[in-house]
Amino acid sequence: MSLDLDARQRAMLEEMHVHVWWPTATAAPEPVAAPEPARAATAPARSAPRSIAEAMADAPELAAARAAAPGAEVAPVVLRRAPAGAIDTMDWPTLQEAVAGCMACALGKSRKNTVFGVGPAAPADGQPPRADWLIVGEAPGENEDIQGEPFVGQAGKLLDNMLKAIGVSRHGSEDGQPHKAACIVNVLKCRPPGNRNPAPEEVAQCAPYLRRQVELLQPKVIIAMGRFAVQSLLAETVPDVVATPLGRLRGKVHQYHGVPVVVTYHPAYLLRSLPEKAKAWADLCLAMDVWKKRTAAQAAVQAEIG
C-alpha cells in the first residue's frame, strides 16, 4: 500500500529515521526481529510464568489465585472489581468510574492514578468518543501514573509523530488541521511498581475493561503495540502466542472480537532500536489499508440501505 504524503508528513518520517521507499507490510517475508527487551532493565526475572490465556480462563475465580511468579511481588487478587457481567453492560462514563475505583489487584494500592485512556471528547449522552482507530499499549509508566493519561513521555511523542504521519491523532485534530481520530488505551489501567512487566493475573483482571472499551468504541482497526498488548488481544485466537516472536505476528491482520488487529512494536522499543522504525511504518501502512477497506465497505452498505 502507498500513501500520498505531503512535505510535512515526509519531514516527520525523516525525524523517525524512516524513508518512504522502505517496503510495506505486504512485501516479501523478512527475517524475524529479535525479541523486544523487557519494559525495564530492573524488571524481575520470571520463571515458568502462567500464560495470559490461562490467567484469563481463571479470572472468575481469581479471588483464590496464587501470586504471580516468585520475585514479582504481586499479591493475591482481592476482587474489588465489578463482575464481568456487569462490566459488559456499562456505558462509557460508568466504565470510566469503575476503572477509577477498581481494587481488583495489588496495583490499586500502589498507583497514583488509573489510566483509562485518551481520545476525542466523548459526547455528553454517555456514548463513547467517536474514533475509528484504537491504539492499545501495555501498561502505564511513571509519567502516565502521575498524569493519568497513556503515552505522555518520549514514547508518547514518538507515537504522536507516527500517527500524524498517516493523518491520525489522539485528539482528532492537530495544529488546527482535521485528522482521523484515535483512542489510546493500555492493557493495564494501573502502573506496575518499578515499571516491571505486567503479571498474567493483572492482565486478566483488566481484560473485561479493555473488552468493553472495544465493544463501545467499535473501531475500524486496532493497533497492538508491544508484546503484552499483543498477547492480551490475541490470547484467544493465536495458539501459543506467548512463545511466538512478535516479528512473526507482524504483517498479518488478526482479529479481536470481530475487529481487525495489526501488530507492531512498542514506541519505547523503537526509541532503543532505530532500524525497527521502518518496520513500524510498514505496520502503520497495513493498518491504514485495513481502515480504508473497512470504511469503503461500510459506506457501500450504507448506500444500499439508503
N, C-alpha and C positions, 0 to 999 in steps of 0.2 A: 504494500500500500504506500502511496505517496501523499504528501501534504503540500498545499500551496502556502509557503512561508513568506512572510514579509521580512523586511530588513531587521525589524526589532526582534522578531522571533529567531531569525538566524543568529543575531547577536547573543541572544540568550543561550542558544545551543553552543556557541563558541565558548561562552562562560563556563558551560558544563563540560567542556572538552569533548563535545560531540560534533562530528562532521555529518552533514546531512546526506552524504553519499554512503554512509555505513549501511550494511544490509539490514532489512527489516525482519520482523519475526517470521516471514514466510520464506526466508532464504534457506539454503541447504543446511542440514543439521550441523551444529557446531560442537566443539569439544565441551564436555561437561565442566562447568566452572567449579573452582574449589569451594567447599562448603563455607558459608558465612561464619565469621568468628562469633563467639558469644557476645551478648549485648554489652557486657562489661568485663574487663580483664579480671576484676575481683570476684566475678560470679563463682560460687562454689561448685565444685565438681559434683555431678550426679551419677550415681552408679545404679544401673538397671532401673531407670525411672518407669513409672506407669505411662502408658501412651495416653494422649489426649482422648482418643476414641474410647479407651477403657474407662477413663475418668468420666466422660460424658455419659456412658452407659450406666454408671453407678450413681449419677448425680442425684436422683431422688432419695437415695439412702446415704448421702454424704454426711449426715449428722454423726455417723459412727465410722466415717472413713479414717484411715490412718493418716499420719503426717506424710508429706512428700519425702523424697529420698533423704537419707541422713546428711546433715550439713546444710540443708536448705532452709532450716528454721521456719518451717511452715506448720502452724498449729493445726490440730484437727478442726474441722468445719463446725461453725456454730449454728448455721442455718437461720439467721435473722434476715431472710430474704423472702419476698412474696413467692408463693408456689408457682411453678412454671405455668400451670393452667391459668392463673390469674394474670401473669405477665402477658400471656397470649391475647388477652382482651383489652390491654391498656391502650389509651390514646397517647399521643406524643408527650404532652405535659405530665401525665400521670406516670409514664415510663421514666421520664427525667427525674421526677420526685422519688420514685422507687430506687433508682440508681444512687441518688444523693443520700438516701438513708440506709443503703444496704450495708449489713454487717455479717454477710454470709461466710466470710473467711477472715483470717487474721489481718489481712491487708487493711481492713476497715479501721483497725486500731492505730496503724502507723501512718496513714495518709493524712495530708493536709486538705486536699480537695479530691472529690471524684472528678473524672474526666469523661463526661457524657459524649461529647463530640462538638463539632463546629460546622457551620454551613450557612446558607442564606437564612434570613429571618423567617421563622415559622409564622403562618397565619394565626390570627387570634382565636380561631374557632376550634382549636385543639388538633388541627391537622398538622402533619409533619412538613418540614421545608420541601419546596419543590426543587428537586435535584436529580438529574439523570445519572450522575456519576457518584459512586460511593468508594472512598479510599479507606482501606482497613489496615491499620498499623498493628503493632504488637502490644506494647504497654507504655504507660506514661513514664517519663523520666523526671528528673528533679525539677526542671523548669515547668514542665507540664503539671506536675503536682502542685506547684506554687500558684500557677495562673489558672488552673482548671480547664486548660484548652490543649488539644493534641498538636504535636509538631510545631513548637514555638521556638526551638533553638536553631542551631546551624542546619540540622537535618530538615527542619521545617522550612527554612529559607530555600534550601535546595529543592524540596518538594514543590514549593510555590512556583519557583522558576521552571521546573519541569512541566508543571501543569499549564503555566502561562504560555509555554512554547506551543501547546496544542489548543490554546484558547479556552482553558478551563480554569476556574478559580473557586476557592472555598467561599467566597462572598458573592459570586455571580457577576462581579464586575471588578475591573482593575483600572486605576488611573482614568476613571470616567468612561472606560470602554466596556461594552457588554461582553461577557464571557459565558460559556456554558457553566452551569452551577454544579458544584461538588460538595457533598458532605464528607467530613473526615472523622473517623472514629477509631478506637482501638479495641482489640480483643479484650484486654483487661481494662477496667474502669478505674482502678487504683494502682498506684506505683508500688512495685515490689521494692523493699528496702535495699539500698545499695545498687539499684538498677540490675539486680540479679535476674536470671531467666524466669519467666513465669512457670509455676508448677502446674502439672496437669489438673489437679483438683481446683486450682484457682481459675483456670481457663474454663473448666466445666461449670463452675458456679456463674460465670459471666455469660456463658453461651446463650441462655434464654434471652438476655438483654440484647445481645447482638442480633439474634434471630428476629426478635420483634422489631428492631430498628430496620432491618432489611424488609420485613413484611410491610411496615408502614411507609417507608420511603419508595419502595418499588423502583429501584434504579434500573437503568437500562444495562449498566455494566458495573462490575465490582473489580477494583484493582487490589489484589492482596500483596502487601509489602512486607517481606521478611518471612522467615521460616515458621515462626509461631502463628502468624496470621494465616499462612498457607495451611499449616497443619490443622488449625481450628476450622477453617472453612471447608477443607477437603477431607476431613476425617471420615466422613460417611461415604465418600464416593471414590477415593483413591486408596487401593489396598496398600498397606504398609507405608503410608505417607510419611511417617516419622523417619523411616530409614531411606527415603527417596531423596537424593540431592535436589536442591531447588532448581538447579540448572536443567534437570531433566523434565521438570514440570513447566518450564517456560515454553513460549511459542505455541501453546495449545490453548483452546478455550474450554475451561472446566465449567462445572455447574454447582451452584449453591441454592437449593430450594427454588430451582427454576430460573435463577439469574445467572448470566454468563460471568465467569471469573477469569481474569487474566493475572498470571503470577509474575511478580518481578522482585527485584532486590530492595531491601530497606534503604532509604536515603542515608542513614548513618553508616551503613556498609559502603555505599558509593563514595562517601567522603574519604574513606580509607583506601578505596580501590578504584582509582580514576578510570582505568581501562574498561571497567564494567559499565560505565555510564552509557556507552554506545549500545550495550545490550538493553539497558533500561529504556533507552529511547525507542528501540525496536519494540519493546513491550508496550509502550505508550501508543505507538503506531497501530499495533494489533488491537488495543483497546478502542482506539478511535474508529477503526474499521468495524468492530463489533457494534459500537454506538451508532454509526451511520446506517448499518444494515437494519438494526432494530428500529431506529427512527423511521426509516423508509417503510418497513413492514407495518408498523403501527399506523402510519399515515395512509397506507393503502387500505387497511382495514377500516379506518375512519371514513375514507372516501366511499367505500362500498356501503357502509351503514348510512352515511349522509345522502 
